[in-house]
């Protein structure tokens, strides 16, 4: 199964946030970096369930390299703390 790339950000005095370039509107947050993996998987699972229920098209997940070259996401990739790849059964950390 392809991995959905999640970009993790952290501003001073805030929690860790994650967004998915290929899952519009899908995001989550956690106070601790170690918790972002479970939160990311839960958020993506709920997002995909909603897309299926609403009979909406689901974008093919792109690689981190494809996202890095997308002008709409280039800055977000550069500003991320790290990126993770998420499928519905496991979470894998990938280089940002």
Biopython code that builds the backbone (N, CA, C, O; Angstrom):
import numpy as np
from Bio.PDB.StructureBuilder import StructureBuilder

atoms = [
    (1, "UNK", "N", (0.844, -1.178, 0.000)),
    (1, "UNK", "CA", (0.000, 0.000, 0.000)),
    (1, "UNK", "C", (0.889, 1.242, 0.000)),
    (1, "UNK", "O", (1.854, 1.304, 0.762)),
    (2, "UNK", "N", (0.583, 2.229, -0.839)),
    (2, "UNK", "CA", (1.380, 3.460, -0.868)),
    (2, "UNK", "C", (1.296, 4.208, 0.461)),
    (2, "UNK", "O", (0.317, 4.085, 1.197)),
    (3, "UNK", "N", (2.321, 4.969, 0.749)),
    (3, "UNK", "CA", (2.367, 5.757, 1.977)),
    (3, "UNK", "C", (1.916, 7.183, 1.724)),
    (3, "UNK", "O", (2.290, 7.791, 0.721)),
    (4, "UNK", "N", (1.117, 7.714, 2.629)),
    (4, "UNK", "CA", (0.760, 9.134, 2.605)),
    (4, "UNK", "C", (1.800, 9.875, 3.425)),
    (4, "UNK", "O", (2.038, 9.526, 4.581)),
    (5, "UNK", "N", (2.425, 10.893, 2.844)),
    (5, "UNK", "CA", (3.433, 11.673, 3.540)),
    (5, "UNK", "C", (2.734, 12.666, 4.459)),
    (5, "UNK", "O", (1.832, 13.395, 4.045)),
    (6, "UNK", "N", (3.166, 12.677, 5.705)),
    (6, "UNK", "CA", (2.703, 13.659, 6.678)),
    (6, "UNK", "C", (3.865, 14.548, 7.066)),
    (6, "UNK", "O", (4.944, 14.053, 7.392)),
    (7, "UNK", "N", (3.658, 15.855, 7.034)),
    (7, "UNK", "CA", (4.697, 16.817, 7.393)),
    (7, "UNK", "C", (4.450, 17.290, 8.817)),
    (7, "UNK", "O", (3.369, 17.783, 9.139)),
    (8, "UNK", "N", (5.453, 17.137, 9.661)),
    (8, "UNK", "CA", (5.344, 17.492, 11.070)),
    (8, "UNK", "C", (6.026, 18.838, 11.297)),
    (8, "UNK", "O", (7.167, 19.054, 10.889)),
    (9, "UNK", "N", (5.298, 19.735, 11.957)),
    (9, "UNK", "CA", (5.805, 21.074, 12.264)),
    (9, "UNK", "C", (5.732, 21.318, 13.768)),
    (9, "UNK", "O", (4.917, 20.726, 14.475)),
    (10, "UNK", "N", (6.592, 22.190, 14.226)),
    (10, "UNK", "CA", (6.598, 22.558, 15.652)),
    (10, "UNK", "C", (7.013, 24.004, 15.761)),
    (10, "UNK", "O", (8.138, 24.362, 15.412)),
    (11, "UNK", "N", (6.113, 24.836, 16.243)),
    (11, "UNK", "CA", (6.431, 26.230, 16.536)),
    (11, "UNK", "C", (6.791, 26.335, 18.013)),
    (11, "UNK", "O", (6.331, 25.531, 18.823)),
    (12, "UNK", "N", (7.603, 27.312, 18.365)),
    (12, "UNK", "CA", (7.905, 27.488, 19.792)),
    (12, "UNK", "C", (6.604, 27.666, 20.579)),
    (12, "UNK", "O", (5.665, 28.311, 20.113)),
    (13, "UNK", "N", (6.568, 27.096, 21.747)),
    (13, "UNK", "CA", (5.403, 27.223, 22.639)),
    (13, "UNK", "C", (4.132, 26.591, 22.079)),
    (13, "UNK", "O", (3.029, 26.982, 22.461)),
    (14, "UNK", "N", (4.273, 25.615, 21.176)),
    (14, "UNK", "CA", (3.087, 24.937, 20.643)),
    (14, "UNK", "C", (3.327, 23.434, 20.584)),
    (14, "UNK", "O", (4.442, 22.956, 20.796)),
    (15, "UNK", "N", (2.267, 22.708, 20.296)),
    (15, "UNK", "CA", (2.393, 21.258, 20.151)),
    (15, "UNK", "C", (2.910, 20.929, 18.743)),
    (15, "UNK", "O", (3.059, 21.818, 17.905)),
    (16, "UNK", "N", (3.178, 19.656, 18.499)),
    (16, "UNK", "CA", (3.564, 19.186, 17.171)),
    (16, "UNK", "C", (2.297, 19.077, 16.328)),
    (16, "UNK", "O", (1.283, 18.555, 16.791)),
    (17, "UNK", "N", (2.354, 19.563, 15.109)),
    (17, "UNK", "CA", (1.225, 19.452, 14.192)),
    (17, "UNK", "C", (1.631, 18.664, 12.961)),
    (17, "UNK", "O", (2.792, 18.685, 12.552)),
    (18, "UNK", "N", (0.670, 17.972, 12.376)),
    (18, "UNK", "CA", (0.946, 17.197, 11.167)),
    (18, "UNK", "C", (-0.138, 17.474, 10.136)),
    (18, "UNK", "O", (-1.322, 17.561, 10.463)),
    (19, "UNK", "N", (0.286, 17.609, 8.894)),
    (19, "UNK", "CA", (-0.657, 17.764, 7.778)),
    (19, "UNK", "C", (-0.208, 16.845, 6.648)),
    (19, "UNK", "O", (0.954, 16.449, 6.566)),
    (20, "UNK", "N", (-1.155, 16.521, 5.789)),
    (20, "UNK", "CA", (-0.916, 15.580, 4.701)),
    (20, "UNK", "C", (-1.169, 16.272, 3.361)),
    (20, "UNK", "O", (-2.316, 16.588, 3.044)),
    (21, "UNK", "N", (-0.126, 16.512, 2.572)),
    (21, "UNK", "CA", (-0.308, 17.191, 1.293)),
    (21, "UNK", "C", (-1.311, 16.508, 0.358)),
    (21, "UNK", "O", (-1.976, 17.190, -0.421)),
    (22, "UNK", "N", (-1.432, 15.196, 0.416)),
    (22, "UNK", "CA", (-2.318, 14.476, -0.492)),
    (22, "UNK", "C", (-3.643, 14.083, 0.156)),
    (22, "UNK", "O", (-4.408, 13.299, -0.406)),
    (23, "UNK", "N", (-3.908, 14.630, 1.332)),
    (23, "UNK", "CA", (-5.173, 14.400, 2.036)),
    (23, "UNK", "C", (-5.675, 15.755, 2.541)),
    (23, "UNK", "O", (-5.566, 16.053, 3.730)),
    (24, "UNK", "N", (-6.219, 16.568, 1.649)),
    (24, "UNK", "CA", (-6.653, 17.923, 2.024)),
    (24, "UNK", "C", (-7.604, 17.910, 3.218)),
    (24, "UNK", "O", (-8.572, 17.151, 3.254)),
    (25, "UNK", "N", (-7.307, 18.765, 4.189)),
    (25, "UNK", "CA", (-8.131, 18.866, 5.373)),
    (25, "UNK", "C", (-7.792, 17.871, 6.462)),
    (25, "UNK", "O", (-8.380, 17.917, 7.543)),
    (26, "UNK", "N", (-6.861, 16.975, 6.202)),
    (26, "UNK", "CA", (-6.465, 15.977, 7.190)),
    (26, "UNK", "C", (-5.268, 16.511, 7.966)),
    (26, "UNK", "O", (-4.212, 16.785, 7.395)),
    (27, "UNK", "N", (-5.447, 16.655, 9.273)),
    (27, "UNK", "CA", (-4.369, 17.140, 10.118)),
    (27, "UNK", "C", (-4.604, 16.660, 11.544)),
    (27, "UNK", "O", (-5.699, 16.215, 11.890)),
    (28, "UNK", "N", (-3.582, 16.752, 12.352)),
    (28, "UNK", "CA", (-3.688, 16.385, 13.755)),
    (28, "UNK", "C", (-2.564, 17.069, 14.512)),
    (28, "UNK", "O", (-1.736, 17.767, 13.927)),
    (29, "UNK", "N", (-2.548, 16.857, 15.836)),
    (29, "UNK", "CA", (-1.525, 17.455, 16.685)),
    (29, "UNK", "C", (-1.300, 16.574, 17.901)),
    (29, "UNK", "O", (-2.146, 15.757, 18.264)),
    (30, "UNK", "N", (-0.139, 16.756, 18.526)),
    (30, "UNK", "CA", (0.204, 16.036, 19.748)),
    (30, "UNK", "C", (1.201, 16.873, 20.539)),
    (30, "UNK", "O", (2.020, 17.595, 19.971)),
    (31, "UNK", "N", (1.113, 16.761, 21.869)),
    (31, "UNK", "CA", (2.036, 17.499, 22.726)),
    (31, "UNK", "C", (3.456, 16.937, 22.666)),
    (31, "UNK", "O", (4.426, 17.681, 22.813)),
    (32, "UNK", "N", (3.578, 15.643, 22.452)),
    (32, "UNK", "CA", (4.870, 14.972, 22.440)),
    (32, "UNK", "C", (5.136, 14.402, 21.045)),
    (32, "UNK", "O", (4.233, 13.849, 20.416)),
    (33, "UNK", "N", (6.354, 14.534, 20.571)),
    (33, "UNK", "CA", (6.702, 14.038, 19.231)),
    (33, "UNK", "C", (6.415, 12.548, 19.089)),
    (33, "UNK", "O", (6.003, 12.101, 18.018)),
    (34, "UNK", "N", (6.622, 11.785, 20.137)),
    (34, "UNK", "CA", (6.389, 10.340, 20.061)),
    (34, "UNK", "C", (4.920, 10.012, 19.825)),
    (34, "UNK", "O", (4.604, 8.956, 19.276)),
    (35, "UNK", "N", (4.025, 10.898, 20.231)),
    (35, "UNK", "CA", (2.586, 10.660, 20.067)),
    (35, "UNK", "C", (2.063, 11.025, 18.683)),
    (35, "UNK", "O", (0.953, 10.636, 18.319)),
    (36, "UNK", "N", (2.846, 11.766, 17.911)),
    (36, "UNK", "CA", (2.365, 12.228, 16.607)),
    (36, "UNK", "C", (2.132, 11.060, 15.650)),
    (36, "UNK", "O", (1.296, 11.163, 14.753)),
    (37, "UNK", "N", (2.850, 9.959, 15.823)),
    (37, "UNK", "CA", (2.694, 8.813, 14.931)),
    (37, "UNK", "C", (1.295, 8.210, 15.046)),
    (37, "UNK", "O", (0.636, 7.970, 14.034)),
    (38, "UNK", "N", (0.846, 7.967, 16.265)),
    (38, "UNK", "CA", (-0.501, 7.419, 16.475)),
    (38, "UNK", "C", (-1.571, 8.412, 16.044)),
    (38, "UNK", "O", (-2.581, 8.026, 15.456)),
    (39, "UNK", "N", (-1.352, 9.684, 16.336)),
    (39, "UNK", "CA", (-2.327, 10.708, 15.956)),
    (39, "UNK", "C", (-2.425, 10.827, 14.439)),
    (39, "UNK", "O", (-3.512, 11.022, 13.895)),
    (40, "UNK", "N", (-1.294, 10.710, 13.762)),
    (40, "UNK", "CA", (-1.278, 10.776, 12.299)),
    (40, "UNK", "C", (-2.053, 9.611, 11.697)),
    (40, "UNK", "O", (-2.850, 9.793, 10.777)),
    (41, "UNK", "N", (-1.813, 8.421, 12.220)),
    (41, "UNK", "CA", (-2.510, 7.251, 11.693)),
    (41, "UNK", "C", (-4.014, 7.363, 11.928)),
    (41, "UNK", "O", (-4.804, 7.044, 11.039)),
    (42, "UNK", "N", (-4.415, 7.812, 13.117)),
    (42, "UNK", "CA", (-5.833, 7.975, 13.418)),
    (42, "UNK", "C", (-6.474, 9.024, 12.504)),
    (42, "UNK", "O", (-7.560, 8.802, 11.968)),
    (43, "UNK", "N", (-5.802, 10.162, 12.329)),
    (43, "UNK", "CA", (-6.345, 11.223, 11.489)),
    (43, "UNK", "C", (-6.506, 10.752, 10.045)),
    (43, "UNK", "O", (-7.539, 11.002, 9.424)),
    (44, "UNK", "N", (-5.505, 10.083, 9.515)),
    (44, "UNK", "CA", (-5.573, 9.624, 8.130)),
    (44, "UNK", "C", (-6.656, 8.558, 7.958)),
    (44, "UNK", "O", (-7.370, 8.554, 6.955)),
    (45, "UNK", "N", (-6.777, 7.661, 8.926)),
    (45, "UNK", "CA", (-7.818, 6.637, 8.865)),
    (45, "UNK", "C", (-9.202, 7.274, 8.826)),
    (45, "UNK", "O", (-10.041, 6.897, 8.007)),
    (46, "UNK", "N", (-9.438, 8.236, 9.707)),
    (46, "UNK", "CA", (-10.741, 8.916, 9.740)),
    (46, "UNK", "C", (-10.992, 9.699, 8.457)),
    (46, "UNK", "O", (-12.112, 9.725, 7.948)),
    (47, "UNK", "N", (-9.952, 10.333, 7.940)),
    (47, "UNK", "CA", (-10.091, 11.095, 6.699)),
    (47, "UNK", "C", (-10.475, 10.170, 5.544)),
    (47, "UNK", "O", (-11.395, 10.471, 4.783)),
    (48, "UNK", "N", (-9.768, 9.040, 5.414)),
    (48, "UNK", "CA", (-10.068, 8.101, 4.336)),
    (48, "UNK", "C", (-11.472, 7.514, 4.484)),
    (48, "UNK", "O", (-12.182, 7.369, 3.489)),
    (49, "UNK", "N", (-11.882, 7.176, 5.701)),
    (49, "UNK", "CA", (-13.241, 6.674, 5.922)),
    (49, "UNK", "C", (-14.274, 7.697, 5.479)),
    (49, "UNK", "O", (-15.272, 7.344, 4.850)),
    (50, "UNK", "N", (-14.040, 8.961, 5.804)),
    (50, "UNK", "CA", (-14.952, 10.022, 5.390)),
    (50, "UNK", "C", (-15.011, 10.186, 3.883)),
    (50, "UNK", "O", (-16.084, 10.395, 3.318)),
    (51, "UNK", "N", (-13.870, 10.094, 3.238)),
    (51, "UNK", "CA", (-13.834, 10.213, 1.778)),
    (51, "UNK", "C", (-14.624, 9.078, 1.126)),
    (51, "UNK", "O", (-15.373, 9.305, 0.176)),
    (52, "UNK", "N", (-14.456, 7.856, 1.640)),
    (52, "UNK", "CA", (-15.176, 6.703, 1.093)),
    (52, "UNK", "C", (-16.678, 6.861, 1.344)),
    (52, "UNK", "O", (-17.482, 6.648, 0.436)),
    (53, "UNK", "N", (-17.058, 7.232, 2.564)),
    (53, "UNK", "CA", (-18.475, 7.421, 2.899)),
    (53, "UNK", "C", (-19.129, 8.462, 2.002)),
    (53, "UNK", "O", (-20.277, 8.297, 1.590)),
    (54, "UNK", "N", (-18.402, 9.533, 1.699)),
    (54, "UNK", "CA", (-18.940, 10.616, 0.876)),
    (54, "UNK", "C", (-18.739, 10.374, -0.608)),
    (54, "UNK", "O", (-19.087, 11.221, -1.431)),
    (55, "UNK", "N", (-18.179, 9.222, -0.955)),
    (55, "UNK", "CA", (-17.938, 8.849, -2.350)),
    (55, "UNK", "C", (-17.105, 9.913, -3.086)),
    (55, "UNK", "O", (-17.390, 10.264, -4.231)),
    (56, "UNK", "N", (-16.075, 10.411, -2.401)),
    (56, "UNK", "CA", (-15.198, 11.428, -2.973)),
    (56, "UNK", "C", (-13.914, 10.773, -3.471)),
    (56, "UNK", "O", (-13.493, 9.746, -2.939)),
    (57, "UNK", "N", (-13.292, 11.362, -4.485)),
    (57, "UNK", "CA", (-12.056, 10.779, -5.017)),
    (57, "UNK", "C", (-10.917, 10.902, -4.008)),
    (57, "UNK", "O", (-10.800, 11.902, -3.299)),
    (58, "UNK", "N", (-10.095, 9.885, -3.959)),
    (58, "UNK", "CA", (-8.935, 9.864, -3.066)),
    (58, "UNK", "C", (-7.687, 9.988, -3.932)),
    (58, "UNK", "O", (-7.441, 9.178, -4.826)),
    (59, "UNK", "N", (-6.910, 11.025, -3.639)),
    (59, "UNK", "CA", (-5.698, 11.278, -4.431)),
    (59, "UNK", "C", (-4.671, 10.171, -4.228)),
    (59, "UNK", "O", (-4.551, 9.605, -3.142)),
    (60, "UNK", "N", (-3.940, 9.876, -5.286)),
    (60, "UNK", "CA", (-2.812, 8.956, -5.199)),
    (60, "UNK", "C", (-1.747, 9.631, -4.340)),
    (60, "UNK", "O", (-1.355, 10.762, -4.628)),
    (61, "UNK", "N", (-1.275, 8.963, -3.299)),
    (61, "UNK", "CA", (-0.231, 9.590, -2.484)),
    (61, "UNK", "C", (1.075, 9.715, -3.260)),
    (61, "UNK", "O", (1.492, 8.793, -3.960)),
    (62, "UNK", "N", (1.703, 10.868, -3.120)),
    (62, "UNK", "CA", (2.978, 11.131, -3.787)),
    (62, "UNK", "C", (4.135, 10.800, -2.857)),
    (62, "UNK", "O", (3.963, 10.674, -1.645)),
    (63, "UNK", "N", (5.298, 10.664, -3.438)),
    (63, "UNK", "CA", (6.513, 10.458, -2.649)),
    (63, "UNK", "C", (6.943, 11.793, -2.055)),
    (63, "UNK", "O", (6.481, 12.852, -2.479)),
    (64, "UNK", "N", (7.832, 11.728, -1.072)),
    (64, "UNK", "CA", (8.370, 12.954, -0.482)),
    (64, "UNK", "C", (9.095, 13.778, -1.543)),
    (64, "UNK", "O", (9.068, 15.008, -1.490)),
    (65, "UNK", "N", (9.738, 13.122, -2.498)),
    (65, "UNK", "CA", (10.430, 13.849, -3.570)),
    (65, "UNK", "C", (9.431, 14.602, -4.449)),
    (65, "UNK", "O", (9.681, 15.749, -4.822)),
    (66, "UNK", "N", (8.315, 13.979, -4.778)),
    (66, "UNK", "CA", (7.296, 14.659, -5.585)),
    (66, "UNK", "C", (6.726, 15.853, -4.832)),
    (66, "UNK", "O", (6.512, 16.914, -5.418)),
    (67, "UNK", "N", (6.484, 15.686, -3.556)),
    (67, "UNK", "CA", (5.935, 16.788, -2.750)),
    (67, "UNK", "C", (6.960, 17.897, -2.604)),
    (67, "UNK", "O", (6.609, 19.076, -2.660)),
    (68, "UNK", "N", (8.225, 17.535, -2.415)),
    (68, "UNK", "CA", (9.298, 18.522, -2.276)),
    (68, "UNK", "C", (9.403, 19.425, -3.512)),
    (68, "UNK", "O", (9.798, 20.586, -3.403)),
    (69, "UNK", "N", (9.048, 18.890, -4.688)),
    (69, "UNK", "CA", (9.118, 19.673, -5.927)),
    (69, "UNK", "C", (7.806, 20.386, -6.259)),
    (69, "UNK", "O", (7.742, 21.108, -7.255)),
    (70, "UNK", "N", (6.772, 20.204, -5.459)),
    (70, "UNK", "CA", (5.494, 20.880, -5.661)),
    (70, "UNK", "C", (5.607, 22.295, -5.086)),
    (70, "UNK", "O", (5.837, 22.445, -3.887)),
    (71, "UNK", "N", (5.451, 23.338, -5.915)),
    (71, "UNK", "CA", (5.621, 24.701, -5.418)),
    (71, "UNK", "C", (4.669, 25.057, -4.274)),
    (71, "UNK", "O", (4.989, 25.923, -3.461)),
    (72, "UNK", "N", (3.514, 24.409, -4.198)),
    (72, "UNK", "CA", (2.569, 24.683, -3.117)),
    (72, "UNK", "C", (3.027, 24.106, -1.777)),
    (72, "UNK", "O", (2.562, 24.550, -0.727)),
    (73, "UNK", "N", (3.924, 23.130, -1.796)),
    (73, "UNK", "CA", (4.358, 22.466, -0.567)),
    (73, "UNK", "C", (5.855, 22.601, -0.291)),
    (73, "UNK", "O", (6.321, 22.183, 0.769)),
    (74, "UNK", "N", (6.606, 23.168, -1.213)),
    (74, "UNK", "CA", (8.068, 23.259, -1.078)),
    (74, "UNK", "C", (8.486, 23.909, 0.246)),
    (74, "UNK", "O", (9.352, 23.386, 0.947)),
    (75, "UNK", "N", (7.880, 25.034, 0.586)),
    (75, "UNK", "CA", (8.242, 25.741, 1.816)),
    (75, "UNK", "C", (7.843, 24.941, 3.054)),
    (75, "UNK", "O", (8.585, 24.903, 4.036)),
    (76, "UNK", "N", (6.688, 24.313, 3.008)),
    (76, "UNK", "CA", (6.232, 23.517, 4.141)),
    (76, "UNK", "C", (7.159, 22.323, 4.390)),
    (76, "UNK", "O", (7.433, 21.979, 5.540)),
    (77, "UNK", "N", (7.638, 21.696, 3.323)),
    (77, "UNK", "CA", (8.583, 20.590, 3.475)),
    (77, "UNK", "C", (9.873, 21.117, 4.103)),
    (77, "UNK", "O", (10.419, 20.495, 5.013)),
    (78, "UNK", "N", (10.354, 22.246, 3.626)),
    (78, "UNK", "CA", (11.601, 22.809, 4.143)),
    (78, "UNK", "C", (11.481, 23.207, 5.612)),
    (78, "UNK", "O", (12.451, 23.101, 6.363)),
    (79, "UNK", "N", (10.301, 23.664, 6.027)),
    (79, "UNK", "CA", (10.094, 24.113, 7.400)),
    (79, "UNK", "C", (9.697, 22.995, 8.357)),
    (79, "UNK", "O", (9.581, 23.228, 9.561)),
    (80, "UNK", "N", (9.487, 21.790, 7.844)),
    (80, "UNK", "CA", (9.024, 20.705, 8.711)),
    (80, "UNK", "C", (10.147, 20.206, 9.625)),
    (80, "UNK", "O", (11.326, 20.266, 9.275)),
    (81, "UNK", "N", (9.760, 19.720, 10.786)),
    (81, "UNK", "CA", (10.709, 19.123, 11.728)),
    (81, "UNK", "C", (11.130, 17.759, 11.201)),
    (81, "UNK", "O", (12.311, 17.414, 11.220)),
    (82, "UNK", "N", (10.155, 16.986, 10.730)),
    (82, "UNK", "CA", (10.399, 15.713, 10.062)),
    (82, "UNK", "C", (9.138, 15.336, 9.303)),
    (82, "UNK", "O", (8.086, 15.951, 9.472)),
    (83, "UNK", "N", (9.260, 14.326, 8.472)),
    (83, "UNK", "CA", (8.122, 13.820, 7.716)),
    (83, "UNK", "C", (7.970, 12.340, 8.027)),
    (83, "UNK", "O", (8.949, 11.643, 8.293)),
    (84, "UNK", "N", (6.728, 11.872, 7.989)),
    (84, "UNK", "CA", (6.485, 10.442, 8.175)),
    (84, "UNK", "C", (5.623, 9.942, 7.023)),
    (84, "UNK", "O", (4.851, 10.694, 6.429)),
    (85, "UNK", "N", (5.770, 8.676, 6.727)),
    (85, "UNK", "CA", (4.925, 8.024, 5.742)),
    (85, "UNK", "C", (3.920, 7.155, 6.480)),
    (85, "UNK", "O", (4.294, 6.358, 7.341)),
    (86, "UNK", "N", (2.646, 7.310, 6.143)),
    (86, "UNK", "CA", (1.595, 6.616, 6.876)),
    (86, "UNK", "C", (0.758, 5.768, 5.925)),
    (86, "UNK", "O", (0.264, 6.266, 4.914)),
    (87, "UNK", "N", (0.599, 4.489, 6.249)),
    (87, "UNK", "CA", (-0.434, 3.700, 5.602)),
    (87, "UNK", "C", (-1.415, 3.332, 6.702)),
    (87, "UNK", "O", (-1.260, 3.796, 7.832)),
    (88, "UNK", "N", (-2.389, 2.540, 6.419)),
    (88, "UNK", "CA", (-3.419, 2.297, 7.420)),
    (88, "UNK", "C", (-3.050, 1.233, 8.436)),
    (88, "UNK", "O", (-3.837, 0.963, 9.344)),
    (89, "UNK", "N", (-1.879, 0.616, 8.317)),
    (89, "UNK", "CA", (-1.524, -0.398, 9.290)),
    (89, "UNK", "C", (-0.257, -0.082, 10.063)),
    (89, "UNK", "O", (-0.086, -0.563, 11.183)),
    (90, "UNK", "N", (0.649, 0.730, 9.481)),
    (90, "UNK", "CA", (1.894, 1.060, 10.178)),
    (90, "UNK", "C", (2.284, 2.495, 9.884)),
    (90, "UNK", "O", (1.758, 3.115, 8.960)),
    (91, "UNK", "N", (3.193, 3.009, 10.663)),
    (91, "UNK", "CA", (3.724, 4.347, 10.456)),
    (91, "UNK", "C", (5.228, 4.213, 10.296)),
    (91, "UNK", "O", (5.884, 3.551, 11.100)),
    (92, "UNK", "N", (5.778, 4.838, 9.261)),
    (92, "UNK", "CA", (7.219, 4.773, 8.979)),
    (92, "UNK", "C", (7.778, 6.174, 8.927)),
    (92, "UNK", "O", (7.194, 7.044, 8.281)),
    (93, "UNK", "N", (8.881, 6.416, 9.581)),
    (93, "UNK", "CA", (9.545, 7.710, 9.503)),
    (93, "UNK", "C", (10.392, 7.761, 8.241)),
    (93, "UNK", "O", (11.116, 6.816, 7.928)),
    (94, "UNK", "N", (10.295, 8.881, 7.515)),
    (94, "UNK", "CA", (11.084, 9.068, 6.300)),
    (94, "UNK", "C", (11.826, 10.387, 6.416)),
    (94, "UNK", "O", (11.459, 11.236, 7.228)),
    (95, "UNK", "N", (12.856, 10.568, 5.620)),
    (95, "UNK", "CA", (13.630, 11.803, 5.655)),
    (95, "UNK", "C", (12.814, 12.947, 5.092)),
    (95, "UNK", "O", (12.081, 12.772, 4.119)),
    (96, "UNK", "N", (12.937, 14.109, 5.695)),
    (96, "UNK", "CA", (12.235, 15.307, 5.206)),
    (96, "UNK", "C", (13.134, 16.121, 4.320)),
    (96, "UNK", "O", (12.722, 17.165, 3.814)),
]
sb = StructureBuilder()
sb.init_structure("model")
sb.init_model(0)
sb.init_chain("A")
sb.init_seg("    ")
for serial, (resi, resn, name, xyz) in enumerate(atoms, 1):
    if name == "N":
        sb.init_residue(resn, " ", resi, " ")
    sb.init_atom(name, np.array(xyz, "f"), 0.0, 1.0, " ", f" {name:<3s}", serial, name[0])
structure = sb.get_structure()
